[in-house]
């Protein structure tokens, strides 16, 4: 399914900042930015990715910050009071 069709089904652009402990130096944190179309507020695609991370990758997760925004929204109009006359 195309990205546009997903957006019509209420998928939103979701960005997550993932902080994790470096495998060789656990006292240091590294940042990873993940971005994908996902459904808020449950975020099944992000949760699947985080489950993969915990089972397959060595860096232990520290924290995850999530931001989500709709990309396809109804048009918004602002009406102004006034008149413009040309000649």
C-alpha positions as CSV (number, residue, x, y, z in Angstrom):
1,X,0.0,0.0,0.0
2,X,1.3,3.5,-0.9
3,X,2.2,6.0,1.8
4,X,-0.7,8.2,0.7
5,X,-3.2,5.4,1.2
6,X,-1.7,4.8,4.6
7,X,-2.1,8.5,5.5
8,X,-5.7,8.3,4.5
9,X,-6.1,5.4,7.0
10,X,-4.9,7.8,9.8
11,X,-1.3,6.7,9.7
12,X,0.9,9.6,10.9
13,X,4.5,10.6,10.4
14,X,6.0,9.3,13.6
15,X,9.5,10.2,14.8
16,X,11.2,8.6,17.8
17,X,14.4,9.6,19.5
18,X,15.8,6.4,21.0
19,X,18.6,6.7,23.6
20,X,20.5,3.5,24.3
21,X,23.6,2.4,26.2
22,X,26.6,1.7,23.9
23,X,27.4,-2.0,24.1
24,X,31.2,-1.5,24.6
25,X,30.7,1.4,27.0
26,X,27.5,1.0,29.0
27,X,27.9,4.3,30.8
28,X,27.6,6.3,27.5
29,X,24.4,7.0,25.8
30,X,24.0,7.1,22.0
31,X,21.0,8.6,20.1
32,X,19.2,7.0,17.2
33,X,16.4,8.7,15.3
34,X,13.7,6.5,13.9
35,X,11.0,7.8,11.5
36,X,8.1,5.9,9.9
37,X,4.4,6.1,9.2
38,X,2.5,4.7,12.3
39,X,-0.9,4.9,14.0
40,X,-1.1,7.0,17.2
41,X,-1.5,6.4,20.1
42,X,-0.7,2.7,20.1
43,X,2.2,2.9,17.6
44,X,2.3,-0.7,16.5
45,X,5.1,-0.2,13.9
46,X,7.3,1.5,16.5
47,X,6.6,-1.2,19.1
48,X,7.5,-3.9,16.6
49,X,10.8,-2.1,15.9
50,X,11.5,-1.7,19.6
51,X,10.8,-5.4,20.2
52,X,13.2,-6.3,17.4
53,X,15.8,-3.9,19.0
54,X,15.5,-5.6,22.4
55,X,15.7,-9.1,21.0
56,X,18.4,-8.7,18.3
57,X,20.6,-5.7,19.1
58,X,23.1,-5.4,21.9
59,X,22.5,-1.8,23.0
60,X,20.2,-1.7,26.0
61,X,17.4,0.9,25.6
62,X,17.5,3.8,27.9
63,X,14.5,6.0,26.8
64,X,12.3,6.7,23.8
65,X,10.7,10.1,23.0
66,X,7.9,10.0,20.4
67,X,6.4,12.8,18.2
68,X,3.6,12.3,15.8
69,X,1.9,14.6,13.2
70,X,-0.9,14.1,10.7
71,X,0.2,14.9,7.2
72,X,-3.1,14.8,5.4
73,X,-5.5,17.2,7.0
74,X,-8.6,19.1,5.8
75,X,-7.9,22.5,4.3
76,X,-8.2,25.4,6.7
77,X,-9.4,28.8,5.5
78,X,-9.1,32.1,7.4
79,X,-11.6,34.7,6.3
80,X,-10.6,38.3,6.6
81,X,-12.8,41.4,6.8
82,X,-11.8,43.8,4.1
83,X,-12.2,44.8,0.6
84,X,-9.6,45.5,-2.1
85,X,-10.6,47.7,-5.0
86,X,-8.6,48.0,-8.2
87,X,-9.6,51.1,-10.2
